[in-house]
Amino acid sequence: MQRSVALATPVSRFADYAELAKPRITLMVVLTTAAGYYLGADGSIDLLVLLHALLGTGVIAAAASALNQVLERDSDSRMLRTQSRPLPAGRMETQAALAFGLALALLGSIYLAAAVNVLTAAIGVATMVLYVLVYTPLKRRSSLCTIVGAVPGALPPVMGWTAAAGALSAEAWVLFAILFFWQLPHFLAIAWNYREDYARGGQPMLSVEDPTGGSTARQIVLNCMALLPVSLAPSLLHLTGALYFYGALALGITYLVAGVHAARDRSHDAALLLLRVSVIYLPALLGLMTFDKVTF
């Protein structure tokens, strides 16, 4: 039974705004930003700048999530996995969610520019624009949305790097590439298991347009293969040492094996296994990277 907006309690209203911000995704964004900051820092860590960077990036991520839900409220109402969100469930008015998202977007952008640096703020704004105004509309038009959506998803560690270093570098782009290629098998596994739901929502994901799973399987394997050499690049750039190199190699092979299994089996369980491996892979890789960072 849906709650009326007028009868919502302060606690339930807070919970709905928190759901608009997608806290789990925001937390992942903050953690990857923190890793980028640590890896980009030359010498000691400025904890105050780090805190500013994490807060500003988190606010921008929350803004993008809220605005995404405003634009997708109709398709969310048709999908089982999203119809209980505040907007499709009727617990919140569209104007309130839009105002919330825009306020966070403005606050996060200004905060990063003032408390961190203009470059980090500019990347944050670019992330929001790509996610909300490019990726979100494209989800209703083309299966290429997954590739496009991986771009803003890969930018938070770059923001962490620029917050620490004040400039872009080859190492920052390697972090971007790792997140980019990691995301594609991760999201393709989700899209495969929820392909019927995406079809109900009118979103032509690759798994919807590819009923046999052949194209989805190839994309999973190809991106797992691409991630493996990219994930070794931090050691080749002397950002990390030998421990990271061999650990990343082992993690990459594990991810690839899970991807090949999902591609061959094309079942719910195989896709779920790939999803679980991907969730373990990223924090393990970033943890190794920060632990084995080369300092001079």
C-alpha positions in Angstrom: 0.0 0.0 0.0 1.5 3.3 -1.1 2.0 6.1 1.5 0.5 9.5 0.8 3.0 12.3 0.4 0.9 14.3 2.8 0.9 11.6 5.5 4.7 10.9 5.4 6.4 11.2 8.7 9.7 13.0 9.1 11.5 9.7 9.4 9.9 8.2 6.3 10.6 11.4 4.4 14.3 11.3 5.4 14.4 7.7 4.3 12.9 8.6 0.9 15.4 11.4 0.3 18.2 9.0 1.4 16.9 6.5 -1.2 17.0 9.2 -3.9 20.7 9.6 -3.1 21.4 5.8 -3.6 23.7 5.5 -0.6 25.3 2.3 -1.7 26.4 3.7 -5.0 27.4 7.0 -3.3 29.5 5.0 -0.8 31.3 3.2 -3.7 31.9 6.5 -5.4 33.4 7.9 -2.1 35.6 4.9 -1.6 37.0 5.0 -5.2 37.6 8.7 -4.8 39.5 8.1 -1.6 41.7 5.5 -3.3 42.4 8.0 -6.1 43.3 10.7 -3.6 45.7 8.5 -1.7 47.4 7.3 -4.9 47.7 10.8 -6.3 49.1 12.3 -3.1 52.8 13.1 -3.1 54.1 12.6 0.4 51.8 13.1 3.4 48.0 13.1 3.2 46.2 16.4 3.8 43.2 15.0 5.7 41.2 18.2 5.4 41.5 18.3 1.6 40.7 14.6 1.5 37.6 15.2 3.6 36.5 18.1 1.4 37.0 15.9 -1.7 35.0 13.0 -0.4 32.2 15.2 0.8 31.9 17.1 -2.4 32.2 14.1 -4.6 29.6 12.3 -2.5 27.2 15.2 -2.8 27.6 15.2 -6.6 27.0 11.5 -6.8 23.9 11.8 -4.7 22.7 14.6 -7.0 23.2 12.5 -10.1 21.3 9.6 -8.6 18.4 11.8 -7.6 18.1 13.5 -11.0 18.4 10.1 -12.7 15.4 8.9 -10.7 13.4 12.0 -11.7 14.0 11.3 -15.4 13.4 7.6 -15.0 10.3 7.7 -12.8 8.0 6.4 -15.6 10.1 3.5 -16.6 10.9 2.8 -12.9 7.2 2.4 -12.2 7.1 -0.5 -14.8 10.1 -2.4 -13.4 9.7 -4.7 -10.4 13.2 -3.9 -9.1 12.6 -0.1 -9.1 8.8 0.4 -8.6 9.1 0.8 -4.9 11.4 3.9 -5.2 9.9 7.1 -3.8 8.8 8.6 -7.1 7.1 5.6 -8.8 5.6 4.5 -5.5 4.0 8.0 -5.1 5.7 8.8 -1.8 7.3 11.9 -3.1 6.4 14.7 -5.6 8.5 15.1 -8.7 9.1 18.8 -8.0 10.5 17.9 -4.5 12.9 15.3 -5.9 14.0 17.7 -8.7 14.6 20.5 -6.3 16.6 18.1 -4.1 18.8 16.9 -7.0 19.4 20.4 -8.4 20.3 21.8 -4.9 22.8 19.0 -4.3 24.3 19.4 -7.8 24.8 23.2 -7.2 26.1 22.6 -3.7 28.5 19.9 -4.6 30.0 21.8 -7.6 30.5 25.0 -5.7 31.9 23.1 -2.7 34.5 21.3 -4.7 35.6 24.4 -6.5 36.0 26.4 -3.3 37.3 23.7 -0.9 39.4 21.5 -3.3 40.1 22.9 -6.8 38.4 24.0 -10.0 39.7 21.0 -12.0 38.1 18.5 -9.6 34.8 20.5 -9.6 34.9 20.6 -13.4 35.3 16.8 -13.6 32.4 16.4 -11.1 30.2 18.6 -13.2 31.1 16.6 -16.3 30.3 13.4 -14.4 26.8 14.7 -13.6 26.2 15.9 -17.1 27.2 12.6 -18.7 25.2 10.5 -16.2 22.0 12.6 -16.2 21.8 14.2 -19.6 23.6 11.6 -21.8 23.5 8.2 -20.2 20.0 8.4 -18.7 18.1 9.4 -21.9 20.2 6.9 -23.9 18.9 4.0 -21.8 15.6 4.4 -23.5 17.2 4.4 -27.0 20.2 2.2 -27.3 22.1 -0.6 -25.7 25.2 1.5 -26.1 24.0 3.2 -22.9 26.1 0.7 -20.8 29.3 1.8 -22.4 28.4 5.5 -22.1 27.3 5.0 -18.5 30.7 3.5 -17.6 32.4 6.8 -18.4 30.9 8.8 -15.5 31.2 5.7 -13.3 34.9 5.7 -13.9 35.6 9.3 -13.1 35.5 9.4 -9.3 39.0 8.0 -8.7 40.2 10.6 -11.3 38.5 13.3 -9.1 40.4 11.9 -6.1 43.6 12.0 -8.0 43.2 15.7 -9.1 42.1 16.6 -5.6 45.5 15.4 -4.4 47.7 16.2 -7.3 46.0 19.2 -8.8 46.5 17.9 -12.4 45.7 14.9 -14.6 48.4 12.4 -15.5 48.8 9.0 -17.1 48.2 7.3 -13.7 44.9 9.0 -13.3 43.7 7.8 -16.7 44.8 4.2 -15.8 42.6 4.4 -12.7 39.8 5.6 -15.1 40.4 2.7 -17.4 40.4 0.1 -14.6 37.0 1.4 -13.4 35.7 1.6 -16.9 36.5 -2.0 -17.9 35.5 -3.4 -14.5 32.0 -1.9 -14.8 31.0 -3.5 -18.1 31.0 -7.2 -17.0 29.5 -6.0 -13.7 26.6 -4.3 -15.3 26.1 -6.8 -18.1 25.7 -9.5 -15.4 23.0 -7.4 -13.8 21.3 -6.6 -17.1 21.3 -10.4 -18.0 19.5 -11.4 -14.8 17.0 -8.5 -15.1 16.5 -8.5 -18.8 12.8 -9.1 -18.6 12.4 -6.3 -16.1 14.4 -3.9 -18.4 12.1 -4.9 -21.3 9.1 -4.0 -19.2 10.7 -0.7 -18.5 11.3 0.0 -22.2 15.0 0.1 -21.8 16.8 -1.7 -24.7 19.7 -3.1 -22.9 22.0 -5.4 -24.8 20.6 -8.4 -22.9 17.1 -7.3 -24.1 18.1 -7.0 -27.7 20.2 -10.2 -27.5 17.8 -13.0 -26.4 20.3 -15.8 -27.0 23.0 -14.0 -25.0 25.7 -14.3 -27.6 26.6 -10.6 -27.8 26.3 -10.2 -24.1 28.6 -13.1 -23.6 31.2 -11.7 -26.0 31.1 -8.3 -24.4 31.6 -9.8 -20.9 34.7 -11.8 -22.0 36.2 -9.1 -24.1 36.0 -6.5 -21.3 37.3 -8.9 -18.7 40.3 -9.5 -21.1 40.8 -5.8 -21.6 40.7 -5.2 -17.8 43.5 -7.7 -17.1 46.4 -5.8 -18.8 45.0 -2.4 -17.8 45.0 -3.5 -14.2 48.7 -4.3 -14.4 49.6 -0.8 -15.7 50.0 0.8 -12.2 53.1 -1.3 -11.6 54.4 -0.6 -15.1 54.1 3.1 -14.3 55.9 2.6 -11.0 52.8 3.6 -9.0 52.7 0.3 -7.3 55.2 -2.6 -6.7 55.5 -6.3 -7.4 52.9 -7.3 -4.7 50.2 -5.4 -6.5 51.3 -6.7 -9.9 50.9 -10.3 -9.0 47.8 -9.7 -6.9 46.2 -7.8 -9.7 47.1 -10.6 -12.1 45.5 -13.2 -9.8 42.4 -11.1 -9.4 42.1 -10.4 -13.1 42.4 -14.1 -14.0 39.7 -14.9 -11.4 37.4 -12.2 -12.9 38.1 -13.5 -16.4 37.3 -17.1 -15.4 34.0 -16.0 -13.9 33.3 -14.0 -17.0 34.0 -17.0 -19.3 31.8 -19.2 -17.1 28.9 -16.7 -17.3 29.4 -16.4 -21.1 29.3 -20.1 -21.6 26.5 -21.0 -19.1 24.3 -17.9 -19.7 22.3 -18.7 -16.6 21.0 -16.7 -13.7 23.4 -18.4 -11.3 26.4 -17.9 -13.5 25.6 -14.2 -14.0 25.1 -13.9 -10.2 28.5 -15.5 -9.6 30.1 -13.0 -12.0 28.4 -10.2 -10.2 29.6 -11.4 -6.8 33.2 -11.8 -8.1 33.1 -8.2 -9.5 31.9 -6.9 -6.1 34.9 -8.5 -4.5 37.4 -7.7 -7.2 37.2 -3.9 -7.1 37.8 -3.3 -3.4 40.4 -6.0 -3.4 42.3 -4.4 -6.3 42.1 -0.9 -4.9 43.1 -2.2 -1.5 46.2 -3.8 -3.0 47.0 -0.7 -4.9 46.9 1.5 -1.9 48.8 -1.0 0.3 51.6 -1.4 -2.3 51.9 2.2 -3.4 55.4 3.1 -4.3 56.7 6.1 -2.3 59.8 8.0 -2.9 
